[in-house]
Amino acid sequence: MDPESAVTTCYRHPAVESHVRCTRCERYICPDCMREAAVGHQCPECVREGARSVRQARTAFGGRITAVPLVTYVLIGLNVLAYVGELVRPAIVDRFEMLGAGLVGPDGGHYVWQDTYPSDFHAEGVVDGEWYRLLTGAFLHLPPTEGTFGILHIVMNMVSLWNIGRVVEVQLGRLRYVVLYLLSALGGSVLVLLAAPGDPTLGASGAIFGLGAAYYVMARRLGADMAVVNRFMAGLLLWLLISAGLTSWQGHLGGLLAGAVVTLAYAYAPRDSRRALVQAGACAVLLVVLLVSAWAKVAELTGAQ
């Protein structure tokens, strides 16, 4: 027998001599293709196949485990990018801040809403079909020299988002975290529309208050030491009261309530195959309630039947 005929080579690299078999498929593999296994070595294909068959670890609330709060980084980046846009083009604020109902005069000025107005005026805000304002306002902040806080508005909000968001995202997983954030932002805007439709508002505070509510609900569900959590919530609620005279308490309260509803659904959904469906269903119901409430308010403001 020709000795050369007994030479075995790697199935992925035919030019490389190999004498080691994959313990799963028994094909020959070279050192570059060897992957450590519980017993012996496996080839890359068998390792990938095995990974697909292994059940992925989940958080206590059903999300995929992640060590990097990527969504929080992205949200902070979007807020900062929007702020830079405001500095370059200040008109962005008037165009995209949360406004339920307002009027623009022939001189380009902004006026208080009334359901009957001269023909040379036109409506602006959600009443004019600008529904996107319900979310875009949550990514804008006060210009550096305006309002009570100026540039501190975005600084304080981004620091809060950094501190709370990372904790909440790791516990919920990225998808559930995104849904929580957006529904909290929407909840804040809808309450502004319902209670103060003529007040222009902006800022991520509503969404951040929703994250604060989520932090509290999750801590209760996980049996955490509530002393620290209660102190945090006391500070959050104190700021809610103070904000009644300084900022939009409606946006803060709306975000807090929406965040609490979403997280209660996350935390107390049955821990079986129905969990994701129950969680998604609860979020969908909340979304419908918010949108229907907004639509009804717009119909009331515009006199639509």
C-alpha positions as CSV (number, residue, x, y, z in Angstrom):
1,M,0.0,0.0,0.0
2,D,1.3,3.5,-0.9
3,P,2.1,5.3,2.4
4,E,0.9,8.6,0.8
5,S,-2.6,7.1,0.4
6,A,-2.9,6.9,4.2
7,V,-2.4,10.6,4.8
8,T,-5.5,12.3,6.1
9,T,-6.3,16.0,5.7
10,C,-8.6,18.6,7.2
11,Y,-12.0,18.6,5.6
12,R,-11.9,22.4,5.5
13,H,-8.3,22.8,4.5
14,P,-7.4,19.8,2.2
15,A,-3.8,20.9,1.9
16,V,-3.2,20.5,5.6
17,E,-2.4,17.1,7.0
18,S,-4.5,16.2,10.1
19,H,-4.9,13.2,12.4
20,V,-7.5,14.6,14.8
21,R,-11.2,13.9,14.3
22,C,-14.2,16.1,15.4
23,T,-15.8,14.2,18.3
24,R,-19.2,15.0,16.9
25,C,-19.1,14.4,13.1
26,E,-15.8,12.5,13.1
27,R,-14.3,14.5,10.2
28,Y,-10.6,15.3,10.3
29,I,-9.8,18.8,11.4
30,C,-6.5,20.8,11.5
31,P,-5.3,22.9,14.5
32,D,-6.9,26.0,13.0
33,C,-10.3,24.3,12.9
34,M,-10.1,22.7,16.4
35,R,-12.6,24.0,19.0
36,E,-12.3,22.9,22.6
37,A,-15.2,20.7,23.6
38,A,-16.2,18.9,26.8
39,V,-14.4,15.8,25.4
40,G,-11.8,16.3,22.7
41,H,-12.3,18.9,19.9
42,Q,-15.1,19.8,17.5
43,C,-15.1,21.5,14.1
44,P,-16.5,25.0,13.7
45,E,-19.7,23.7,12.0
46,C,-20.6,21.4,14.8
47,V,-19.9,24.1,17.4
48,R,-22.3,26.4,15.6
49,E,-24.9,23.7,15.3
50,G,-24.6,23.0,19.0
51,A,-25.0,26.6,19.9
52,R,-28.3,26.8,18.0
53,S,-29.6,23.8,19.9
54,V,-28.7,25.3,23.3
55,R,-31.5,27.2,25.0
56,Q,-30.5,30.9,25.3
57,A,-30.3,32.3,28.9
58,R,-33.0,34.9,29.7
59,T,-33.4,37.5,32.3
60,A,-36.0,37.3,35.1
61,F,-38.3,39.3,32.8
62,G,-37.8,37.2,29.7
63,G,-35.2,39.4,27.8
64,R,-32.0,38.1,26.3
65,I,-29.0,38.6,28.7
66,T,-26.6,41.3,27.5
67,A,-23.7,42.8,29.3
68,V,-23.4,45.9,27.2
69,P,-26.3,48.5,27.5
70,L,-26.1,49.3,23.8
71,V,-29.6,50.8,23.6
72,T,-28.9,53.3,26.3
73,Y,-25.7,54.4,24.4
74,V,-27.8,54.8,21.3
75,L,-30.5,56.8,23.0
76,I,-28.0,59.1,24.6
77,G,-26.3,59.5,21.2
78,L,-29.7,60.3,19.5
79,N,-30.5,63.0,22.1
80,V,-27.0,64.6,21.8
81,L,-27.2,64.5,18.0
82,A,-30.7,66.2,18.1
83,Y,-29.3,68.8,20.5
84,V,-26.4,69.6,18.1
85,G,-29.1,69.9,15.4
86,E,-30.9,72.4,17.5
87,L,-27.8,74.5,17.9
88,V,-27.1,74.5,14.2
89,R,-30.8,75.0,13.2
90,P,-32.9,76.4,16.1
91,A,-36.1,76.1,14.0
92,I,-36.0,72.4,14.7
93,V,-37.4,73.0,18.2
94,D,-40.5,74.8,16.9
95,R,-40.9,72.1,14.2
96,F,-40.6,69.0,16.3
97,E,-41.2,69.8,20.0
98,M,-44.3,68.3,21.6
99,L,-47.3,70.7,20.9
100,G,-50.9,69.6,21.1
101,A,-52.5,72.7,19.5
102,G,-51.2,76.1,18.4
103,L,-51.6,78.7,15.7
104,V,-49.1,80.3,13.3
105,G,-49.9,83.8,12.3
106,P,-49.2,85.5,9.0
107,D,-46.1,87.1,10.5
108,G,-44.7,83.6,11.3
109,G,-45.3,84.1,15.0
110,H,-46.8,81.3,17.3
111,Y,-50.1,82.0,19.0
112,V,-52.4,80.3,21.5
113,W,-54.8,77.8,20.1
114,Q,-58.5,78.5,19.6
115,D,-60.8,76.4,17.5
116,T,-62.0,79.3,15.4
117,Y,-59.3,81.5,13.9
118,P,-58.8,84.0,11.0
119,S,-58.2,82.6,7.6
120,D,-54.7,83.9,7.4
121,F,-53.8,81.8,10.5
122,H,-53.1,78.1,10.3
123,A,-53.0,75.3,13.0
124,E,-49.9,73.6,14.1
125,G,-49.2,70.7,16.4
126,V,-50.9,67.4,16.8
127,V,-54.3,69.0,15.9
128,D,-52.8,69.7,12.4
129,G,-51.9,66.0,11.9
130,E,-48.3,66.3,13.2
131,W,-48.6,63.1,15.2
132,Y,-44.8,62.6,15.1
133,R,-44.5,65.3,17.8
134,L,-45.7,62.8,20.4
135,L,-42.3,61.2,20.1
136,T,-39.9,63.7,18.5
137,G,-40.4,66.1,21.4
138,A,-38.8,63.5,23.7
139,F,-35.5,63.8,21.9
140,L,-35.2,67.6,22.1
141,H,-34.0,69.8,24.9
142,L,-33.9,73.4,25.9
143,P,-31.4,75.6,24.1
144,P,-28.4,76.7,26.2
145,T,-29.7,80.1,27.0
146,E,-33.4,79.5,27.4
147,G,-35.8,78.3,30.1
148,T,-35.0,77.7,33.8
149,F,-32.2,75.2,33.1
150,G,-30.7,75.9,29.7
151,I,-28.0,73.5,28.9
152,L,-28.4,71.8,32.2
153,H,-31.7,70.4,30.9
154,I,-30.0,67.9,28.5
155,V,-27.0,67.3,30.9
156,M,-29.3,66.3,33.8
157,N,-31.5,64.1,31.6
158,M,-28.5,62.3,30.0
159,V,-26.9,61.7,33.3
160,S,-30.1,60.3,34.6
161,L,-30.6,58.1,31.5
162,W,-27.0,56.8,31.9
163,N,-27.5,55.9,35.5
164,I,-31.0,54.4,35.4
165,G,-31.0,53.1,31.8
166,R,-28.0,50.8,32.1
167,V,-29.6,49.0,35.1
168,V,-33.1,48.7,33.5
169,E,-31.7,47.6,30.1
170,V,-29.6,44.8,31.5
171,Q,-32.6,43.5,33.5
172,L,-35.2,43.7,30.7
173,G,-33.1,43.0,27.6
174,R,-32.8,45.3,24.6
175,L,-36.2,44.8,22.9
176,R,-38.3,45.2,26.0
177,Y,-36.2,48.2,27.1
178,V,-36.8,50.0,23.8
179,V,-40.6,49.4,24.0
180,L,-40.6,50.6,27.6
181,Y,-38.7,53.8,26.7
182,L,-40.9,54.7,23.7
183,L,-44.2,54.0,25.5
184,S,-43.1,56.0,28.5
185,A,-42.2,58.9,26.2
186,L,-45.5,58.6,24.4
187,G,-47.4,58.4,27.7
188,G,-45.8,61.7,28.8
189,S,-46.7,63.4,25.6
190,V,-50.3,62.1,25.6
191,L,-50.9,63.4,29.1
192,V,-49.5,66.8,28.0
193,L,-51.9,66.7,25.1
194,L,-54.9,65.9,27.4
195,A,-54.1,68.3,30.2
196,A,-52.2,71.2,28.6
197,P,-52.6,70.9,24.8
198,G,-51.4,74.5,24.2
199,D,-48.1,74.1,26.2
200,P,-45.1,73.3,24.0
201,T,-42.9,70.8,25.8
202,L,-39.7,69.0,25.1
203,G,-37.2,66.7,26.8
204,A,-36.5,63.0,27.7
205,S,-37.8,63.4,31.2
206,G,-41.1,61.6,30.6
207,A,-39.2,58.5,29.3
208,I,-36.7,58.7,32.1
209,F,-39.5,58.9,34.7
210,G,-40.8,55.7,33.0
211,L,-37.5,54.1,33.6
212,G,-37.6,55.1,37.2
213,A,-41.0,53.4,37.6
214,A,-39.5,50.3,35.9
215,Y,-36.6,50.3,38.3
216,Y,-39.0,50.3,41.3
217,V,-41.3,47.6,39.9
218,M,-38.4,45.4,39.0
219,A,-36.7,45.8,42.4
220,R,-40.0,44.8,44.1
221,R,-40.4,41.8,41.9
222,L,-36.8,40.6,42.4
223,G,-37.0,41.0,46.2
224,A,-34.3,43.7,46.3
225,D,-33.4,45.8,49.4
226,M,-36.1,48.4,49.1
227,A,-34.5,50.9,51.4
228,V,-32.2,52.3,48.7
229,V,-34.9,52.0,46.0
230,N,-37.5,53.8,48.2
231,R,-35.0,56.7,48.7
232,F,-34.6,56.9,44.9
233,M,-38.3,56.9,44.3
234,A,-38.8,59.5,47.0
235,G,-36.4,61.8,45.2
236,L,-38.1,61.1,41.9
237,L,-41.5,61.9,43.3
238,L,-40.2,65.0,45.0
239,W,-38.8,66.2,41.6
240,L,-42.3,65.5,40.1
241,L,-43.8,67.9,42.6
242,I,-41.1,70.5,42.1
243,S,-41.5,70.2,38.4
244,A,-45.1,71.3,38.7
245,G,-43.9,74.8,39.0
246,L,-40.8,74.6,36.8
247,T,-41.3,72.1,34.0
248,S,-44.0,69.9,32.5
249,W,-45.3,67.8,35.4
250,Q,-47.8,66.3,32.9
251,G,-45.0,64.8,30.8
252,H,-43.3,63.5,33.9
253,L,-46.4,61.9,35.4
254,G,-47.5,60.5,32.1
255,G,-44.1,58.8,31.6
256,L,-44.1,57.5,35.2
257,L,-47.6,55.9,34.8
258,A,-46.9,54.4,31.4
259,G,-43.6,53.0,32.5
260,A,-45.2,51.4,35.6
261,V,-47.9,49.8,33.5
262,V,-45.4,48.3,31.0
263,T,-43.1,47.0,33.7
264,L,-45.9,45.5,35.7
265,A,-46.8,43.5,32.6
266,Y,-43.2,42.5,32.2
267,A,-42.7,41.5,35.8
268,Y,-46.0,39.6,36.5
269,A,-46.6,37.9,33.2
270,P,-46.7,34.0,33.6
271,R,-43.3,32.5,33.4
272,D,-44.1,30.0,30.6
273,S,-44.5,29.9,26.9
274,R,-47.2,32.6,27.2
275,R,-45.0,35.2,28.8
276,A,-43.9,37.0,25.6
277,L,-47.4,37.0,24.3
278,V,-48.9,38.5,27.5
279,Q,-46.1,41.1,27.7
280,A,-46.6,42.1,24.0
281,G,-50.4,42.1,24.4
282,A,-50.2,44.4,27.4
283,C,-47.9,46.9,25.6
284,A,-50.2,46.8,22.5
285,V,-53.3,47.6,24.7
286,L,-51.5,50.5,26.3
287,L,-50.4,51.8,22.9
288,V,-54.0,51.6,21.7
289,V,-55.3,53.4,24.8
290,L,-52.8,56.2,24.4
291,L,-53.5,56.7,20.7
292,V,-57.3,56.6,21.1
293,S,-57.0,59.1,24.0
294,A,-54.9,61.4,21.8
295,W,-57.3,61.0,18.9
296,A,-60.3,61.8,21.1
297,K,-58.6,64.9,22.5
298,V,-57.7,66.2,19.0
299,A,-61.3,65.6,17.9
300,E,-62.5,67.6,20.9
301,L,-60.1,70.5,20.1
302,T,-61.0,70.7,16.5
303,G,-64.7,70.1,16.9
304,A,-64.6,67.0,14.8
305,Q,-67.4,64.5,15.3
